[in-house]
Amino acid sequence: MTSHVRFLLDAKCSPGLLPRVLQPFARRDLIPDRMWSHRSGDTMHVEIAVEAMPDEEIHLIEGNLRQIVGVHQVIQVRPEARRAAA
């Protein structure tokens, strides 16, 4: 089964941050459908969305993102989970 998922990250700005954030997806042959980043002072805000991610991969990728040096926060958003609960 697959789910639409977005990962929202806040991290310390560094030149190698964005390639490190994409690495967990590349290792699993997943191509994000959308990526957005914005710098605010010393903090980089990053959003990565995948329309159809295998459910068993979601928590693995979230864990990999949390282990990246400089990442302060990772939030996982799954829109259909909110709709199902409503």
Phi, psi and omega in degrees: 000149180236159179222151169280129182219145174235139174247126178250124184237145167240130183212160175290135179297132172204151184301330183262008185299308186298316175298324179293325179291326181279341184303316179300328178288315182298321180298335181255015181056036177254134178249116178300144178278334181208140174220136181222140175218151182211132178265135177226095183067237180268004183247138175251128175258128184230136173237131176233126181240139175232124184289325184220077179266134175303132184305324182289345180270339189302307183290330177295314180293319178301317178297319177297318180296322179294335182274353182290131179301129178097347179283126182265325187209141174228125176242132178256130180236125175237100185305320183291336176293323178291317180296321181294327181283337184285000000 
